[in-house]
Amino acid sequence: MLFIRSTNDSGKDLKSGYSYHQSDYKVGSIDWLEDGQTEIEFVANAFGCDVDDIEVAEDGYYVQVLEGLCGYALEAGNLEDAIEEISDMIIENMESINPDNIYIFEGEEIASDYVIEGTLFRAIKVLGKYEN
């Protein structure tokens, strides 16, 4: 399958193979913990995941480490059709899609409930950058 992902470093994404689900909870800012509950336990419960899936990002906010990359699945089966499909997506959604950092990945979809919009996928290789 082919996927698109907006990123500044497709090679780094391919190598790491994971994305983060950002939370609104900053370390030391959660005041409504139950007795004996840690902040990490609170955040994991909010995300519905294991404590082991929670990390602290460089900005001090808790994040959930996802088992793949966040992106959007394409119907296209080859690079040429993918470029055409992306162009149509940009025309239809001009305000919500920034075409400057869109990369096309080949990969496998991962069944996951963690992604609110789009899909989670395991990247196999980067096919190229979308050029408008």
Secondary structure by P-SEA (a helix, b strand, c coil): cbbbbbcccaaaaaaaccccccccccccccccccccccaaaaaaaaacccccccccccccbbbbbccbbbbbbbccccaaaaaaaaaaaaaaccccccccbbbbbbbccccccccccbbbbbbccccccccc
